Amino acid sequence: MEKSITILFADDDADDRKLFFEAVKEIDDTIKCIGAANGKEALRYLKNEALPRPDYIFLDLRMPGISGQECLEEIKKDENLVHIPVIVYTTSREVEESIKLKKLGAVHFMSKPDSPDEIYYMISFVLGEKWD
């Protein structure tokens, strides 16, 4: 039996979380999605060893409190989390920013799409890649 996939999605916009979860469910309804409303909540989940580790982490870049970049930096400092692929999912379209985030350990940088269909295809791409 194949191991089910778990995704942690951190975004302060509840509508963006809902759209993301709906797109994931369309791709594969066995994928478990965990939502975090900000970076602090995401880190609290990730540092709780009683909870299952996600297979992927999607981070919004611009969140209040702990930003996506700060959250990424904390994840990559933790030997228990460093191996998890982190995808930055943001409204930013700045090339310099994407280069910086990849240097910090993000495996991919995605600008938030305008339509649910685009979200579906972007998530399908990420889940189909080997990020080792």
Steps between C-alpha positions, in 0.01 A plus 500: 500500500634842405562753773251783489631850436468781753537869410543786745374824346573826683317808375333779693223529237217257582365519143840404357517204741151388393584524126826311554330221696227468235763472224689232696178305557437505123848359437473225759242490777724277713753782546474645850522880519590679820444874514693759695385862511853635547866406535483465876215250474688306229814478713299396806353213297838400352681502835234280666655155476168334585356618166581338165761671286365642175642381170487854358481848649347789307573843651345833419780754504319798645340403829470710815731419790735233369531540123531214255871573463556490877299179520709349217822595680378332821396185314839469329683538836315201648656161421160332538342729238781592259418213262137611440456681167387859558316680223454876532150594384459875473363801314859615442638472149848634583776291343762619751277392785450153351878458459554602863235256627646213299839575656331480841370152417167536319470241223255705296354851483142532375314823434140463613291432191186688412271203442422169673603312181848654519527401868408144404774479234765661719432262789494204259844605376645526851359166611631332185860617548776320688651758737784292649 
